[in-house]
Every structure is written in structure tokens, then in C-alpha cells.
Amino acid sequence: MDQLRAGARLRILLGHLGHPSAAVAHSTSGTASPASFQPQQFQYTLDNNVLSLEQRKFYEENGYLVIKNLVSHADIQRFRSEFERICRKEVRPPGLMVMKDVAIVKSEQNLSEKSVTKIQNFQEDEELFRYCTLPEILKYVECFTGPNIMAMNTMLINKPPDVGKKTSRHPLHQDLHFFPFRPSNLIVCAWTAMEHIDRNNGCLVVLPGTHKGPLKPHDYPQWEGGVNIMYHGIQDYEKNNARVHLVMEKGDTVFFHPLLIHGSGRNRTQGFRKVCVHVAAALRDDELETKILRYMKM
């Protein structure tokens, strides 16, 4: 069993590494001033001339940063159209996984945006992968990973209207739970709202500062209405920890650390979509060999 698990994790690692990439939400955009600080002050951001001192301190303390109006509405419409084409099976990129909502799929037999909750590994879809190469996204990604950037986990998450089973919820979790690569401080998630999102349609909820803690045990939550595949959650998080619901507009993008505890509520409206991609500092050949050997032993 251990050998099978190690083999599966190795295939995931090699698959990701084979595709290099060329509360209300806090308004943290604006004119950025050059960073001129002592490096030891910062653990989670790199010296750069993109983030202001205020932005950098905010991410260091909270583990996330919202940049307003970062992705154009025209690009978002193109991503939305491609998602709908995939749902209609008009395009079938190699390696793409299409996942359905466990409650809706029983009533929606036909594949459509009404039943699809996530498309995973869209790196072979030229249109969707364009998100990973947008200069406006990479400009901020580099502040966390450095200039040698690699897309490690690509997905577009859809949240159809909840049918009463609350399966559109996403349990509180840490993304590092799903990743067979490290170090965590050189990984960042870029999450872009594809329409206005708030608590009514299941916006992102974050627990500020939890990126400073360890990776916690995850498992499927015990929800009566059912849980979607791979929607693992933390079982022992601090219930009294402050939560921030990120109300965002179309094009707003949040960057967050893979140890930040986050999730989302159910959708009481007509649905929204978001593009989500994880990127990390690319590895040198010797580093890659070392990491492969390490995971083969797990």
C-alpha cells in the first residue's frame, strides 16, 4: 500500500512539474513603493518593488492579500466561455478531470455547468492556461515565489446553486494537504473572482494568521447531505478563531499561503466561478532529483 501511495504521489509530482508556466475584502491595491527592508523581517514575501510595505506586512501577518480589479472582464469572459465549452464536451483537453456535485449529479444526468463543481489540471487547455501566464498575475506571484515560476496545480472551481443538501460548501482546509512538494513558503495560490461574490453565493472565508501554524490532519467532514470528492477538511481547528469573509468583485484576486485555513459556504443564488492556480518556485535539476528520491521513499 505504501509503495502504491508513493507511486501515485510521484506521478502527481512529475505531472505538475512537467508544465512550467511562462469582513469585506481588504482593498490592498494602489501605488506600490519599492521594498527596502531588512530581509529577516519577512518570512512569507520576497524583496520586490511591487508590493508596498503595507501590503507586505499585511500578507506576513494574515497569510493572504487581495488585489482589486486585477484581471480584466474580457479575460474573465473568455475563461467562462471555455469552461462552458468543456462542460458541453466541445473540447476535451488531455489529462483534464471533470468533477460533479454529489447531490446535483443525481438530478442532472447531462454534464453541464449546473452539475460540474470543478475542473482539475487544465494545463493542457491553451485558453484556460493563459490565466497562468497573465503578466498582471505573474507580477504578484513573483513577490512570493521569486522569478523562476512553475504552475503546480490548476483548477477552476464552480459553485452551482445549492439544492438544499449544503454540498456546495467547501470545508475549512489547508491546500498544502494536497501537495507532495515543498517548501511551503515558496508556494502561493492565485484565486480570481469571476463575478461578484459574497456570503449569499459562498464567498471565500479565511482564518487570518493560520498560515503560521502547522499542517493539520484532514479528512472528509461528516455532513448529512454528502461531501464532494476530494473536499477534505480540518477536523481540529480552533472554533473561536476569527473568520473573514472575502466579499470580492469580478476581477479581484486574492493571493494566499498554502497553510492558510480557508473554505467557503453554500451558494444560495445562481452560482459563480473562479479560477484558482497554485504556483511555486521552480526547481533546479539537482533539487528535482532529490525531491523525487525523497517521495519514492514515503
C-alpha positions as a Markdown table, in Angstrom:
| # | Residue | x | y | z |
|---|---|---|---|---|
| 1 | Met | 0.0 | 0.0 | 0.0 |
| 2 | Asp | 2.9 | 2.4 | 0.9 |
| 3 | Gln | 4.5 | 1.7 | -2.5 |
| 4 | Leu | 1.3 | 2.4 | -4.3 |
| 5 | Arg | 0.8 | 5.6 | -2.4 |
| 6 | Ala | 4.4 | 6.7 | -3.1 |
| 7 | Gly | 4.0 | 5.9 | -6.7 |
| 8 | Ala | 0.8 | 7.9 | -7.0 |
| 9 | Arg | 2.3 | 10.9 | -5.3 |
| 10 | Leu | 5.4 | 10.7 | -7.6 |
| 11 | Arg | 3.2 | 10.6 | -10.7 |
| 12 | Ile | 1.3 | 13.7 | -9.4 |
| 13 | Leu | 4.6 | 15.5 | -8.7 |
| 14 | Leu | 6.1 | 14.7 | -12.1 |
| 15 | Gly | 2.8 | 15.6 | -13.8 |
| 16 | His | 2.8 | 19.0 | -12.2 |
| 17 | Leu | 6.5 | 19.7 | -12.7 |
| 18 | Gly | 6.1 | 18.8 | -16.4 |
| 19 | His | 4.1 | 22.0 | -17.1 |
| 20 | Pro | 6.1 | 25.1 | -16.3 |
| 21 | Ser | 4.2 | 28.4 | -16.7 |
| 22 | Ala | 5.9 | 31.0 | -18.9 |
| 23 | Ala | -15.4 | 41.3 | 7.0 |
| 24 | Val | -15.1 | 42.8 | 3.4 |
| 25 | Ala | -12.0 | 42.1 | 1.3 |
| 26 | His | -9.3 | 44.5 | 2.2 |
| 27 | Ser | -8.5 | 46.9 | -0.7 |
| 28 | Thr | -4.8 | 46.5 | -0.9 |
| 29 | Ser | -4.2 | 47.7 | -4.5 |
| 30 | Gly | -2.8 | 51.1 | -5.3 |
| 31 | Thr | 0.5 | 52.6 | -5.9 |
| 32 | Ala | 3.3 | 50.4 | -4.7 |
| 33 | Ser | 6.5 | 51.7 | -3.4 |
| 34 | Pro | 9.9 | 49.9 | -3.7 |
| 35 | Ala | 10.6 | 47.5 | -0.9 |
| 36 | Ser | 13.6 | 48.5 | 1.1 |
| 37 | Phe | 13.5 | 46.4 | 4.3 |
| 38 | Gln | 15.7 | 44.1 | 6.3 |
| 39 | Pro | 15.2 | 40.6 | 4.8 |
| 40 | Gln | 15.0 | 38.9 | 8.2 |
| 41 | Gln | 11.7 | 40.9 | 8.9 |
| 42 | Phe | 9.9 | 38.8 | 6.3 |
| 43 | Gln | 9.2 | 35.1 | 6.1 |
| 44 | Tyr | 6.5 | 34.8 | 3.5 |
| 45 | Thr | 7.3 | 37.5 | 1.0 |
| 46 | Leu | 10.4 | 38.2 | -1.0 |
| 47 | Asp | 12.1 | 41.6 | -1.6 |
| 48 | Asn | 10.4 | 43.2 | -4.6 |
| 49 | Asn | 9.3 | 46.6 | -5.9 |
| 50 | Val | 5.7 | 45.6 | -6.5 |
| 51 | Leu | 4.2 | 45.3 | -3.0 |
| 52 | Ser | 4.0 | 48.3 | -0.8 |
| 53 | Leu | 5.3 | 48.0 | 2.8 |
| 54 | Glu | 1.7 | 47.9 | 4.0 |
| 55 | Gln | 0.7 | 45.1 | 1.6 |
| 56 | Arg | 3.8 | 43.1 | 2.5 |
| 57 | Lys | 3.2 | 43.4 | 6.3 |
| 58 | Phe | -0.5 | 42.5 | 5.8 |
| 59 | Tyr | 0.4 | 39.2 | 4.0 |
| 60 | Glu | 3.1 | 38.4 | 6.6 |
| 61 | Glu | 0.6 | 38.8 | 9.4 |
| 62 | Asn | -2.6 | 37.4 | 7.8 |
| 63 | Gly | -1.4 | 35.0 | 5.1 |
| 64 | Tyr | -3.5 | 36.5 | 2.3 |
| 65 | Leu | -3.6 | 39.6 | 0.2 |
| 66 | Val | -6.5 | 40.9 | -2.0 |
| 67 | Ile | -5.6 | 42.9 | -5.2 |
| 68 | Lys | -8.6 | 44.7 | -6.5 |
| 69 | Asn | -9.6 | 44.6 | -10.2 |
| 70 | Leu | -6.5 | 42.7 | -11.3 |
| 71 | Val | -7.9 | 40.5 | -14.1 |
| 72 | Ser | -9.9 | 42.2 | -17.0 |
| 73 | His | -13.6 | 41.4 | -17.6 |
| 74 | Ala | -12.7 | 40.5 | -21.1 |
| 75 | Asp | -10.3 | 37.8 | -19.9 |
| 76 | Ile | -12.8 | 36.5 | -17.4 |
| 77 | Gln | -15.5 | 36.2 | -20.1 |
| 78 | Arg | -13.0 | 34.1 | -22.2 |
| 79 | Phe | -12.3 | 31.8 | -19.3 |
| 80 | Arg | -16.0 | 31.5 | -18.5 |
| 81 | Ser | -16.8 | 30.6 | -22.2 |
| 82 | Glu | -14.1 | 28.0 | -22.2 |
| 83 | Phe | -15.4 | 26.4 | -19.0 |
| 84 | Glu | -18.8 | 26.2 | -20.6 |
| 85 | Arg | -17.4 | 24.6 | -23.7 |
| 86 | Ile | -15.7 | 22.0 | -21.5 |
| 87 | Cys | -19.0 | 21.3 | -19.7 |
| 88 | Arg | -20.6 | 20.7 | -23.1 |
| 89 | Lys | -17.8 | 18.4 | -24.1 |
| 90 | Glu | -16.9 | 20.6 | -27.1 |
| 91 | Val | -13.3 | 20.5 | -26.0 |
| 92 | Arg | -11.6 | 17.7 | -24.1 |
| 93 | Pro | -8.0 | 18.7 | -23.1 |
| 94 | Pro | -5.7 | 15.8 | -22.2 |
| 95 | Gly | -5.5 | 15.0 | -18.5 |
| 96 | Leu | -8.4 | 17.2 | -17.5 |
| 97 | Met | -10.5 | 15.9 | -14.6 |
| 98 | Val | -14.2 | 17.0 | -14.5 |
| 99 | Met | -15.9 | 16.6 | -11.1 |
| 100 | Lys | -19.6 | 16.8 | -10.3 |
| 101 | Asp | -21.6 | 17.8 | -7.3 |
| 102 | Val | -22.6 | 14.7 | -5.4 |
| 103 | Ala | -26.1 | 16.0 | -4.8 |
| 104 | Ile | -26.8 | 17.6 | -8.1 |
| 105 | Val | -25.5 | 14.9 | -10.3 |
| 106 | Lys | -28.4 | 12.6 | -9.4 |
| 107 | Ser | -30.9 | 15.0 | -10.9 |
| 108 | Glu | -28.7 | 16.5 | -13.6 |
| 109 | Gln | -27.7 | 13.4 | -15.7 |
| 110 | Asn | -26.2 | 15.5 | -18.5 |
| 111 | Leu | -22.9 | 17.1 | -18.0 |
| 112 | Ser | -23.4 | 20.9 | -17.7 |
| 113 | Glu | -22.3 | 23.9 | -15.7 |
| 114 | Lys | -25.2 | 23.1 | -13.4 |
| 115 | Ser | -23.6 | 19.9 | -12.2 |
| 116 | Val | -19.9 | 20.5 | -12.5 |
| 117 | Thr | -18.1 | 21.6 | -9.3 |
| 118 | Lys | -14.5 | 21.6 | -10.5 |
| 119 | Ile | -12.3 | 21.0 | -13.5 |
| 120 | Gln | -8.8 | 20.0 | -12.4 |
| 121 | Asn | -5.5 | 20.0 | -14.3 |
| 122 | Phe | -6.4 | 22.4 | -17.1 |
| 123 | Gln | -2.8 | 23.0 | -18.1 |
| 124 | Glu | -3.3 | 21.3 | -21.5 |
| 125 | Asp | -6.2 | 23.7 | -22.3 |
| 126 | Glu | -4.5 | 26.6 | -24.1 |
| 127 | Glu | -7.2 | 29.1 | -23.2 |
| 128 | Leu | -7.5 | 28.4 | -19.5 |
| 129 | Phe | -3.8 | 28.0 | -19.0 |
| 130 | Arg | -3.4 | 31.5 | -20.4 |
| 131 | Tyr | -4.5 | 32.6 | -16.9 |
| 132 | Cys | -1.3 | 31.2 | -15.5 |
| 133 | Thr | 0.7 | 33.4 | -17.9 |
| 134 | Leu | -1.1 | 36.7 | -17.4 |
| 135 | Pro | 1.5 | 39.4 | -16.7 |
| 136 | Glu | -0.7 | 41.0 | -14.1 |
| 137 | Ile | -0.9 | 37.7 | -12.2 |
| 138 | Leu | 2.8 | 36.8 | -12.5 |
| 139 | Lys | 3.8 | 40.2 | -11.3 |
| 140 | Tyr | 2.4 | 39.5 | -7.9 |
| 141 | Val | 3.2 | 35.8 | -7.9 |
| 142 | Glu | 6.9 | 36.6 | -8.2 |
| 143 | Cys | 6.6 | 38.5 | -4.9 |
| 144 | Phe | 6.1 | 35.1 | -3.1 |
| 145 | Thr | 8.0 | 32.6 | -5.3 |
| 146 | Gly | 10.7 | 34.6 | -7.0 |
| 147 | Pro | 11.2 | 34.9 | -10.8 |
| 148 | Asn | 11.5 | 31.2 | -11.6 |
| 149 | Ile | 7.8 | 30.3 | -11.5 |
| 150 | Met | 6.1 | 27.0 | -12.2 |
| 151 | Ala | 2.4 | 26.2 | -12.2 |
| 152 | Met | 1.8 | 23.2 | -9.9 |
| 153 | Asn | -1.9 | 22.8 | -9.5 |
| 154 | Thr | -4.5 | 24.2 | -11.9 |
| 155 | Met | -8.2 | 24.2 | -11.3 |
| 156 | Leu | -11.4 | 26.1 | -12.0 |
| 157 | Ile | -14.0 | 25.7 | -9.2 |
| 158 | Asn | -17.7 | 26.2 | -9.9 |
| 159 | Lys | -20.3 | 26.5 | -7.2 |
| 160 | Pro | -23.7 | 25.7 | -8.6 |
| 161 | Pro | -26.9 | 26.7 | -6.7 |
| 162 | Asp | -27.2 | 24.5 | -3.6 |
| 163 | Val | -30.2 | 22.1 | -3.8 |
| 164 | Gly | -30.7 | 22.0 | -0.1 |
| 165 | Lys | -28.1 | 19.4 | 0.8 |
| 166 | Lys | -25.4 | 22.0 | 1.5 |
| 167 | Thr | -23.0 | 20.1 | -0.7 |
| 168 | Ser | -21.8 | 23.4 | -2.3 |
| 169 | Arg | -19.9 | 24.1 | 0.8 |
| 170 | His | -16.2 | 23.6 | 0.9 |
| 171 | Pro | -14.9 | 22.6 | 4.4 |
| 172 | Leu | -12.2 | 24.6 | 6.1 |
| 173 | His | -8.8 | 23.2 | 4.9 |
| 174 | Gln | -5.2 | 23.9 | 4.1 |
| 175 | Asp | -4.1 | 23.5 | 0.5 |
| 176 | Leu | -0.7 | 22.1 | 1.5 |
| 177 | His | -2.6 | 18.9 | 2.5 |
| 178 | Phe | -2.9 | 18.1 | -1.2 |
| 179 | Phe | 0.6 | 18.9 | -2.3 |
| 180 | Pro | 3.5 | 16.5 | -2.5 |
| 181 | Phe | 6.1 | 19.3 | -2.8 |
| 182 | Arg | 7.8 | 21.8 | -0.5 |
| 183 | Pro | 8.9 | 24.4 | 0.8 |
| 184 | Ser | 5.5 | 25.9 | 1.7 |
| 185 | Asn | 6.8 | 29.4 | 1.9 |
| 186 | Leu | 7.6 | 29.4 | -1.9 |
| 187 | Ile | 4.1 | 28.3 | -2.9 |
| 188 | Val | 1.2 | 30.7 | -3.4 |
| 189 | Cys | -2.4 | 30.4 | -4.6 |
| 190 | Ala | -3.9 | 32.9 | -7.0 |
| 191 | Trp | -7.7 | 32.9 | -6.7 |
| 192 | Thr | -9.7 | 35.2 | -9.0 |
| 193 | Ala | -13.4 | 36.0 | -8.6 |
| 194 | Met | -15.3 | 35.6 | -11.9 |
| 195 | Glu | -18.3 | 37.6 | -10.7 |
| 196 | His | -19.4 | 39.4 | -7.6 |
| 197 | Ile | -19.1 | 37.1 | -4.6 |
| 198 | Asp | -20.4 | 37.4 | -1.0 |
| 199 | Arg | -21.8 | 35.3 | 1.7 |
| 200 | Asn | -25.0 | 34.7 | -0.3 |
| 201 | Asn | -23.2 | 32.7 | -3.1 |
| 202 | Gly | -20.5 | 31.2 | -1.0 |
| 203 | Cys | -17.5 | 33.6 | -0.9 |
| 204 | Leu | -14.1 | 32.5 | 0.3 |
| 205 | Val | -13.7 | 32.5 | 4.1 |
| 206 | Val | -10.2 | 32.7 | 5.6 |
| 207 | Leu | -8.8 | 32.4 | 9.1 |
| 208 | Pro | -6.2 | 35.1 | 9.2 |
| 209 | Gly | -2.8 | 34.2 | 10.6 |
| 210 | Thr | -3.3 | 30.4 | 10.5 |
| 211 | His | -0.5 | 30.2 | 7.8 |
| 212 | Lys | 1.9 | 30.5 | 10.7 |
| 213 | Gly | 0.8 | 27.2 | 12.2 |
| 214 | Pro | 1.4 | 23.6 | 11.2 |
| 215 | Leu | -0.3 | 21.4 | 8.6 |
| 216 | Lys | -3.2 | 19.8 | 10.4 |
| 217 | Pro | -4.8 | 16.4 | 9.8 |
| 218 | His | -7.6 | 16.4 | 7.2 |
| 219 | Asp | -10.4 | 14.0 | 6.4 |
| 220 | Tyr | -13.9 | 14.1 | 4.9 |
| 221 | Pro | -16.3 | 16.0 | 7.1 |
| 222 | Gln | -19.3 | 14.1 | 8.5 |
| 223 | Trp | -22.0 | 16.1 | 6.6 |
| 224 | Glu | -25.5 | 14.5 | 6.3 |
| 225 | Gly | -26.1 | 15.8 | 2.8 |
| 226 | Gly | -22.9 | 14.3 | 1.4 |
| 227 | Val | -19.5 | 15.6 | 0.5 |
| 228 | Asn | -17.9 | 16.1 | -2.9 |
| 229 | Ile | -14.8 | 14.1 | -3.8 |
| 230 | Met | -11.5 | 15.5 | -2.5 |
| 231 | Tyr | -13.3 | 18.0 | -0.3 |
| 232 | His | -11.2 | 17.2 | 2.7 |
| 233 | Gly | -11.4 | 19.4 | 5.8 |
| 234 | Ile | -9.6 | 20.0 | 9.0 |
| 235 | Gln | -11.0 | 18.2 | 12.0 |
| 236 | Asp | -9.5 | 20.0 | 14.9 |
| 237 | Tyr | -9.2 | 23.7 | 14.1 |
| 238 | Glu | -9.8 | 26.3 | 16.8 |
| 239 | Lys | -13.6 | 27.1 | 16.6 |
| 240 | Asn | -13.1 | 30.5 | 18.2 |
| 241 | Asn | -10.6 | 31.6 | 15.5 |
| 242 | Ala | -11.7 | 34.8 | 13.8 |
| 243 | Arg | -13.1 | 34.4 | 10.3 |
| 244 | Val | -13.0 | 36.9 | 7.5 |
| 245 | His | -15.5 | 36.6 | 4.6 |
| 246 | Leu | -13.9 | 38.0 | 1.4 |
| 247 | Val | -16.5 | 40.0 | -0.5 |
| 248 | Met | -15.0 | 40.4 | -3.9 |
| 249 | Glu | -15.9 | 41.9 | -7.3 |
| 250 | Lys | -15.3 | 40.4 | -10.7 |
| 251 | Gly | -11.5 | 40.5 | -11.4 |
| 252 | Asp | -10.5 | 40.9 | -7.8 |
| 253 | Thr | -7.7 | 38.4 | -7.0 |
| 254 | Val | -6.6 | 37.0 | -3.6 |
| 255 | Phe | -3.1 | 35.5 | -3.2 |
| 256 | Phe | -2.8 | 33.2 | -0.2 |
| 257 | His | -0.3 | 30.9 | 1.6 |
| 258 | Pro | -0.9 | 27.1 | 1.3 |
| 259 | Leu | -1.1 | 26.7 | 5.1 |
| 260 | Leu | -3.8 | 29.4 | 5.5 |
| 261 | Ile | -7.0 | 27.7 | 6.7 |
| 262 | His | -9.9 | 28.6 | 4.3 |
| 263 | Gly | -13.1 | 27.3 | 2.9 |
| 264 | Ser | -16.4 | 28.6 | 1.5 |
| 265 | Gly | -20.1 | 28.4 | 2.4 |
| 266 | Arg | -23.0 | 27.2 | 0.3 |
| 267 | Asn | -24.5 | 29.0 | -2.7 |
| 268 | Arg | -28.0 | 30.3 | -2.1 |
| 269 | Thr | -28.1 | 32.1 | -5.6 |
| 270 | Gln | -27.3 | 31.2 | -9.2 |
| 271 | Gly | -23.7 | 30.3 | -8.9 |
| 272 | Phe | -20.3 | 31.7 | -9.5 |
| 273 | Arg | -17.0 | 30.5 | -10.9 |
| 274 | Lys | -13.4 | 31.2 | -10.0 |
| 275 | Val | -10.1 | 30.4 | -11.5 |
| 276 | Cys | -7.6 | 29.0 | -9.0 |
| 277 | Val | -4.0 | 28.1 | -9.6 |
| 278 | His | -1.1 | 27.2 | -7.3 |
| 279 | Val | 2.4 | 28.2 | -8.3 |
| 280 | Ala | 5.8 | 27.6 | -6.8 |
| 281 | Ala | 9.4 | 28.4 | -7.3 |
| 282 | Ala | 10.7 | 26.1 | -10.0 |
| 283 | Leu | 13.3 | 23.5 | -9.0 |
| 284 | Arg | 16.8 | 23.1 | -10.4 |
| 285 | Asp | 17.5 | 19.6 | -11.8 |
| 286 | Asp | 19.5 | 18.6 | -8.7 |
| 287 | Glu | 16.7 | 19.7 | -6.5 |
| 288 | Leu | 14.2 | 17.8 | -8.5 |
| 289 | Glu | 16.2 | 14.6 | -8.3 |
| 290 | Thr | 16.5 | 15.0 | -4.5 |
| 291 | Lys | 12.7 | 15.5 | -4.1 |
| 292 | Ile | 11.8 | 12.6 | -6.4 |
| 293 | Leu | 14.0 | 10.3 | -4.4 |
| 294 | Arg | 12.5 | 11.6 | -1.1 |
| 295 | Tyr | 8.9 | 10.9 | -2.2 |
| 296 | Met | 9.8 | 7.5 | -3.6 |
| 297 | Lys | 10.8 | 6.5 | 0.0 |
| 298 | Met | 7.5 | 7.7 | 1.5 |
